[in-house]
Amino acid sequence: MNHVLISLFVLFFSCGVARAQTSGTSSSPSSAPEPTRSWGPTTNGVHVNLSVNKLTYAVGEDVPLHIGLENVSATQPIYEEPFRPHGGFFDRNQPTSVSIAVLDADGPLTSESLLRIGGGPLLCPSPLSQGKPDFLEDSLRQRGLLPRKPGTYKITITWSPYTADVPTCDSNLLHAPQAKTPPPKPIFSIVSNPVYIEIETGPDSPKEPEFTAWENYFSLVDTSFGDKTALLDRATQLEWLRLRFTAGLTLTQIRAQTSGDGKFANWRVATSEELHRFFADFAGDFEGKSANPLIARKLQRLLGGPLETFSDPKTGWYRNSSFGFVGDPTVPEGDLLHYKGGYILEDSDIRVGTRIDLDSGKYTTPDHSDPSWGTFLVRGE
């Protein structure tokens, strides 16, 4: 048994070293470049390619992705990962600098959380050699982005490469004080050529009902976070950023990033009154409330949710919900602050029900984060 374990360790180590020290080579025989590739625009001397095997798939069928990253003429070293030591057992076929966006008529799909297994000996990345692209294999199922209903979907790859931001890649960097080695950041981001695919279903498959009346009063708009990432209420001319982008961030972090050149520059926290009008316009109810599961489902989808999901396959029960803070906290009670917010809930249990309404809020601290809580940010008039 010990001999087997040692052999496996040597095998993994050899694969990790080969992938980390080699650029411009295919990660597997199946990922060899096709005869022709439509590369995206060249920016800062690099470009990205995306290709697929076919343009039509059945519901539930995986969509393999063939990705190419190339240093065409960059004047600085280009890396697929931060210029830091990393565990050799990471899946080098899915570098953290590469992200995948899949959009349908309602905007980008939400990726499920996937675990990347690390560990092993520490290795340093090697730069991409000019004119020698690196070809990667991925798929929508692996990334938790497989479409679940028929329609037309747009797929793009965003690559945010790194450069050598410190003199040397040394294991001591992992233990150095934060002030001496700030977290590495990508030097820029570029987008690949878009690929459009059709997801089809059989003629006898039931068609799920959709709430479409929202299109009479709202529009999806593009932001710096991507295509169709905000919902414009045409009555108020306010754009509402998807809750997905603020989920898991503390209120302190969000406030700090709404000024200057922060991540949320030009956005502000919505007020309770604005959220009431937003819900009322969407649900078609003066009180800003609804118990219609189709409306709740569509609103969560357009806001990048649900932020929290539960289900029981044995009974068929499910619950999808999203919560977002608004305004400023009221008078503190002890060490906690009471923040107002809005709640969207779709529950298959009729005793719990479905609802869209202004929630009384939650007690928390400005530095507490929760992946199921977001903050409603708006911009415009």
C-alpha positions as CSV (number, residue, x, y, z in Angstrom):
1,M,0.0,0.0,0.0
2,N,2.8,2.4,0.8
3,H,4.4,1.8,-2.5
4,V,1.1,2.6,-4.3
5,L,0.7,5.9,-2.3
6,I,4.3,6.9,-3.1
7,S,3.7,6.1,-6.8
8,L,0.5,8.2,-6.9
9,F,2.3,11.1,-5.2
10,V,5.1,11.0,-7.8
11,L,2.6,10.9,-10.6
12,F,0.6,14.0,-9.3
13,F,3.8,15.9,-8.6
14,S,5.1,15.2,-12.1
15,C,1.8,16.4,-13.6
16,G,1.8,19.5,-11.5
17,V,5.4,20.4,-12.4
18,A,4.8,19.8,-16.1
19,R,1.7,22.0,-16.2
20,A,3.2,24.8,-14.1
21,Q,6.4,25.0,-16.1
22,T,5.0,24.6,-19.6
23,S,3.2,27.2,-21.6
24,G,1.8,27.1,-25.1
25,T,1.0,23.4,-25.0
26,S,-2.3,21.5,-24.8
27,S,-3.3,20.3,-21.4
28,S,-4.6,17.1,-23.0
29,P,-4.8,15.5,-26.4
30,S,-8.5,16.4,-26.7
31,S,-7.7,20.1,-26.1
32,A,-5.5,20.4,-29.3
33,P,-6.4,23.6,-31.2
34,E,-8.9,23.4,-34.0
35,P,-7.7,24.3,-37.5
36,T,-9.4,27.7,-37.2
37,R,-10.1,29.8,-34.1
38,S,-11.9,33.1,-33.9
39,W,-9.9,35.1,-31.3
40,G,-11.3,38.0,-29.4
41,P,-9.8,41.5,-29.9
42,T,-6.2,41.9,-28.9
43,T,-5.8,44.1,-25.8
44,N,-2.4,45.0,-24.3
45,G,-0.8,42.4,-26.4
46,V,-3.0,39.4,-25.5
47,H,-6.2,37.8,-26.6
48,V,-8.7,35.0,-25.8
49,N,-10.5,32.4,-27.9
50,L,-13.6,30.4,-27.2
51,S,-15.0,27.6,-29.4
52,V,-17.5,24.8,-28.9
53,N,-18.2,21.5,-30.6
54,K,-21.6,22.4,-32.0
55,L,-24.2,25.2,-31.7
56,T,-27.3,23.2,-30.6
57,Y,-27.6,21.1,-27.4
58,A,-30.5,19.3,-25.6
59,V,-31.5,20.4,-22.1
60,G,-29.2,18.8,-19.6
61,E,-26.5,18.0,-22.2
62,D,-23.0,19.3,-21.2
63,V,-21.4,22.0,-23.3
64,P,-17.6,21.5,-23.6
65,L,-15.6,24.7,-23.9
66,H,-12.3,25.0,-25.7
67,I,-10.4,28.0,-24.5
68,G,-7.2,29.6,-25.8
69,L,-5.1,32.2,-24.0
70,E,-2.3,33.8,-26.0
71,N,0.4,36.3,-25.4
72,V,0.7,37.9,-28.8
73,S,3.0,40.9,-28.1
74,A,2.8,41.9,-24.5
75,T,5.7,44.0,-23.3
76,Q,5.6,42.5,-19.7
77,P,5.5,38.9,-18.4
78,I,2.0,37.4,-18.6
79,Y,0.8,34.8,-16.1
80,E,-2.4,32.8,-15.9
81,E,-2.2,32.9,-12.1
82,P,-0.9,35.4,-9.5
83,F,2.9,35.5,-9.3
84,R,2.9,33.6,-6.1
85,P,3.7,30.1,-5.0
86,H,0.7,27.7,-5.2
87,G,-0.1,24.1,-4.5
88,G,1.0,21.9,-7.3
89,F,-2.2,19.8,-7.1
90,F,-4.5,22.7,-8.2
91,D,-6.4,21.9,-11.4
92,R,-4.2,24.0,-13.7
93,N,-6.8,23.5,-16.4
94,Q,-9.1,26.0,-14.7
95,P,-6.9,29.0,-13.8
96,T,-8.5,31.5,-11.4
97,S,-7.9,34.3,-13.9
98,V,-10.4,32.8,-16.3
99,S,-14.1,33.3,-15.8
100,I,-17.1,32.2,-17.9
101,A,-20.3,34.2,-18.5
102,V,-23.5,32.6,-19.8
103,L,-26.4,34.9,-20.6
104,D,-29.9,34.4,-21.8
105,A,-32.7,36.9,-22.2
106,D,-32.8,37.5,-18.4
107,G,-29.1,38.3,-18.1
108,P,-26.2,36.2,-16.8
109,L,-26.7,32.8,-15.2
110,T,-25.5,32.4,-11.6
111,S,-22.6,30.0,-11.2
112,E,-22.8,27.4,-8.5
113,S,-19.9,27.3,-6.0
114,L,-17.2,24.8,-7.0
115,L,-14.3,23.6,-4.9
116,R,-10.8,23.7,-6.3
117,I,-8.7,21.1,-4.7
118,G,-5.2,22.3,-3.7
119,G,-2.3,21.1,-1.7
120,G,0.9,19.4,-2.8
121,P,4.4,21.0,-3.2
122,L,4.6,24.7,-3.8
123,L,5.3,25.7,-7.3
124,C,5.8,29.1,-9.1
125,P,4.0,29.9,-12.3
126,S,5.8,30.3,-15.6
127,P,4.9,33.2,-18.0
128,L,3.2,32.6,-21.4
129,S,5.7,32.7,-24.2
130,Q,4.8,35.0,-27.0
131,G,3.2,33.3,-29.9
132,K,2.6,30.0,-28.0
133,P,-1.0,29.9,-26.9
134,D,-2.2,27.8,-23.9
135,F,-5.2,25.7,-24.7
136,L,-7.6,24.7,-21.9
137,E,-10.6,22.4,-21.6
138,D,-13.6,23.2,-19.5
139,S,-17.4,22.8,-19.6
140,L,-20.5,24.6,-18.5
141,R,-21.4,21.6,-16.2
142,Q,-18.0,21.8,-14.5
143,R,-18.5,25.5,-13.8
144,G,-22.1,25.1,-12.6
145,L,-23.4,27.2,-15.5
146,L,-25.3,24.6,-17.5
147,P,-28.6,26.1,-18.8
148,R,-31.7,24.4,-17.4
149,K,-34.3,25.5,-19.9
150,P,-34.6,26.0,-23.7
151,G,-33.4,29.2,-25.3
152,T,-30.6,31.1,-26.9
153,Y,-27.5,31.6,-24.7
154,K,-24.4,33.8,-25.2
155,I,-21.1,32.5,-23.8
156,T,-18.0,34.6,-23.3
157,I,-14.7,34.1,-21.6
158,T,-13.1,36.9,-19.5
159,W,-9.4,36.6,-18.8
160,S,-7.7,38.7,-16.1
161,P,-4.0,37.9,-16.4
162,Y,-1.3,38.8,-13.9
163,T,2.3,40.0,-14.2
164,A,5.3,39.7,-11.9
165,D,4.4,42.3,-9.2
166,V,7.2,41.3,-6.8
167,P,10.9,40.7,-7.5
168,T,10.8,36.9,-7.0
169,C,8.2,34.2,-6.5
170,D,9.3,32.8,-3.2
171,S,7.5,30.7,-0.6
172,N,8.3,33.3,2.0
173,L,5.7,35.5,0.3
174,L,3.0,33.4,1.8
175,H,4.1,34.3,5.3
176,A,5.3,37.9,4.8
177,P,3.4,40.8,6.4
178,Q,0.5,42.1,4.4
179,A,2.0,45.6,4.3
180,K,5.1,44.3,2.5
181,T,3.3,42.0,0.0
182,P,-0.2,43.3,-0.9
183,P,-2.6,40.8,-2.5
184,P,-1.9,40.4,-6.2
185,K,-4.3,42.0,-8.6
186,P,-4.9,41.3,-12.3
187,I,-3.4,43.9,-14.6
188,F,-6.4,44.1,-16.9
189,S,-9.3,42.1,-18.2
190,I,-10.1,41.0,-21.8
191,V,-13.1,39.3,-23.3
192,S,-13.2,36.5,-25.9
193,N,-15.2,36.2,-29.0
194,P,-18.9,35.5,-28.2
195,V,-20.4,32.1,-28.9
196,Y,-24.2,31.7,-29.3
197,I,-25.8,28.3,-28.7
198,E,-29.3,27.0,-28.7
199,I,-30.7,24.8,-26.0
200,E,-33.6,22.7,-27.3
201,T,-36.1,20.4,-25.7
202,G,-38.4,17.7,-27.0
203,P,-41.8,18.6,-28.6
204,D,-43.6,16.8,-25.8
205,S,-41.8,18.5,-22.9
206,P,-44.0,20.8,-20.8
207,K,-43.4,24.5,-21.1
208,E,-42.9,26.3,-17.8
209,P,-45.1,29.4,-17.3
210,E,-43.2,32.7,-17.2
211,F,-44.0,36.2,-15.8
212,T,-43.5,38.5,-18.7
213,A,-45.4,41.7,-17.8
214,W,-42.3,43.2,-16.2
215,E,-41.0,43.9,-19.7
216,N,-43.7,46.6,-20.1
217,Y,-42.1,48.7,-17.3
218,F,-38.5,47.5,-16.9
219,S,-35.4,46.9,-19.0
220,L,-32.1,45.1,-18.4
221,V,-29.1,47.4,-18.8
222,D,-25.4,46.8,-19.0
223,T,-23.0,48.0,-16.3
224,S,-19.3,47.7,-15.5
225,F,-20.2,44.3,-13.9
226,G,-21.2,42.9,-17.3
227,D,-24.1,42.7,-19.8
228,K,-27.6,42.9,-18.4
229,T,-26.5,43.2,-14.8
230,A,-28.9,45.9,-13.7
231,L,-32.7,46.3,-13.9
232,L,-34.0,49.8,-15.0
233,D,-37.3,50.9,-13.6
234,R,-38.5,53.1,-16.5
235,A,-41.0,54.9,-14.2
236,T,-38.3,56.2,-11.8
237,Q,-35.3,55.9,-14.1
238,L,-33.4,54.1,-11.3
239,E,-31.1,51.3,-12.2
240,W,-31.0,48.5,-9.6
241,L,-27.8,46.5,-9.5
242,R,-28.1,42.7,-9.1
243,L,-28.0,41.6,-5.5
244,R,-25.5,38.9,-6.4
245,F,-22.7,41.5,-6.6
246,T,-23.2,42.7,-3.0
247,A,-24.0,39.4,-1.4
248,G,-21.5,38.4,1.2
249,L,-20.1,41.9,1.5
250,T,-20.3,43.8,4.8
251,L,-22.1,47.2,4.9
252,T,-18.8,48.8,5.8
253,Q,-17.1,47.3,2.7
254,I,-20.0,48.5,0.4
255,R,-20.0,52.0,1.8
256,A,-16.2,52.2,1.3
257,Q,-16.5,51.1,-2.3
258,T,-19.2,53.6,-3.4
259,S,-16.9,56.5,-3.5
260,G,-13.8,57.5,-5.5
261,D,-12.8,54.7,-7.9
262,G,-14.3,52.0,-5.7
263,K,-16.0,48.9,-7.1
264,F,-19.4,50.5,-6.6
265,A,-18.5,54.0,-7.6
266,N,-21.6,56.0,-8.8
267,W,-23.9,53.6,-7.0
268,R,-25.6,54.3,-3.7
269,V,-27.7,52.4,-1.1
270,A,-31.4,52.6,-1.9
271,T,-33.9,54.0,0.6
272,S,-36.9,52.1,1.9
273,E,-39.2,54.4,-0.1
274,E,-37.4,53.6,-3.3
275,L,-37.5,49.9,-2.7
276,H,-41.2,50.1,-1.9
277,R,-41.8,51.8,-5.3
278,F,-39.5,49.3,-7.0
279,F,-41.5,46.3,-5.7
280,A,-44.8,48.0,-6.4
281,D,-43.8,48.7,-10.0
282,F,-42.6,45.2,-10.6
283,A,-45.4,43.3,-8.8
284,G,-48.1,45.7,-10.0
285,D,-49.4,46.2,-6.5
286,F,-49.6,49.6,-4.7
287,E,-48.4,48.0,-1.4
288,G,-45.3,46.6,-3.1
289,K,-46.2,43.0,-2.2
290,S,-47.0,39.8,-4.1
291,A,-47.7,36.2,-3.3
292,N,-47.4,35.1,-6.9
293,P,-44.5,32.5,-7.3
294,L,-44.0,33.4,-10.9
295,I,-43.4,37.1,-10.0
296,A,-41.1,36.2,-7.1
297,R,-39.2,33.7,-9.3
298,K,-38.7,36.2,-12.1
299,L,-37.7,39.1,-9.8
300,Q,-35.1,36.9,-8.1
301,R,-33.7,35.8,-11.5
302,L,-33.4,39.4,-12.7
303,L,-31.7,40.4,-9.4
304,G,-29.1,37.6,-9.7
305,G,-30.7,35.4,-7.2
306,P,-31.9,33.4,-5.4
307,L,-29.1,34.1,-2.8
308,E,-30.2,31.2,-0.7
309,T,-31.7,27.8,-1.7
310,F,-32.9,24.8,0.2
311,S,-34.7,21.6,-1.1
312,D,-35.6,18.1,-0.2
313,P,-35.6,15.7,-3.2
314,K,-37.6,13.1,-1.2
315,T,-40.6,15.4,-0.7
316,G,-40.1,17.9,-3.5
317,W,-40.1,20.8,-1.1
318,Y,-37.9,23.8,-2.0
319,R,-37.3,27.3,-0.8
320,N,-35.6,30.1,-2.7
321,S,-35.0,33.5,-1.1
322,S,-33.1,36.7,-1.4
323,F,-32.7,39.5,1.1
324,G,-31.3,43.0,0.5
325,F,-30.5,45.8,2.9
326,V,-31.6,49.4,2.3
327,G,-31.0,52.8,3.9
328,D,-29.2,53.5,7.2
329,P,-29.4,51.6,10.5
330,T,-31.8,52.7,13.2
331,V,-30.8,53.4,16.8
332,P,-28.4,50.7,18.0
333,E,-29.6,48.0,20.5
334,G,-26.6,46.9,22.3
335,D,-23.8,45.9,19.9
336,L,-26.2,45.3,17.1
337,L,-27.8,47.6,14.5
338,H,-31.2,47.1,13.0
339,Y,-31.1,47.5,9.2
340,K,-34.3,47.6,7.1
341,G,-34.5,45.6,3.9
342,G,-36.5,43.9,1.3
343,Y,-37.3,40.2,1.1
344,I,-38.2,37.9,-1.8
345,L,-39.3,34.3,-1.0
346,E,-40.6,31.5,-3.0
347,D,-41.5,28.4,-0.9
348,S,-43.4,25.3,-2.2
349,D,-45.0,24.9,1.3
350,I,-48.3,26.8,1.2
351,R,-48.0,27.3,5.0
352,V,-44.9,29.4,4.4
353,G,-46.0,30.8,1.1
354,T,-44.4,33.1,-1.5
355,R,-44.0,36.8,-1.0
356,I,-42.3,39.9,-2.1
357,D,-42.4,42.7,0.5
358,L,-40.5,45.1,2.7
359,D,-39.1,43.0,5.5
360,S,-38.6,44.6,9.0
361,G,-34.9,44.0,8.5
362,K,-32.2,42.1,10.4
363,Y,-30.0,42.7,13.3
364,T,-26.4,42.7,12.5
365,T,-23.1,44.7,12.7
366,P,-21.7,46.8,9.9
367,D,-18.8,44.3,9.6
368,H,-20.9,41.1,9.4
369,S,-21.3,39.3,6.1
370,D,-23.7,36.7,5.0
371,P,-23.8,35.1,1.5
372,S,-27.6,35.1,1.5
373,W,-27.8,38.9,2.3
374,G,-27.1,41.6,-0.3
375,T,-27.6,45.4,-0.4
376,F,-29.8,47.2,-2.8
377,L,-27.7,49.6,-4.8
378,V,-29.2,52.1,-7.3
379,R,-28.0,54.8,-9.6
380,G,-29.8,57.4,-11.8
381,E,-32.4,60.0,-11.0
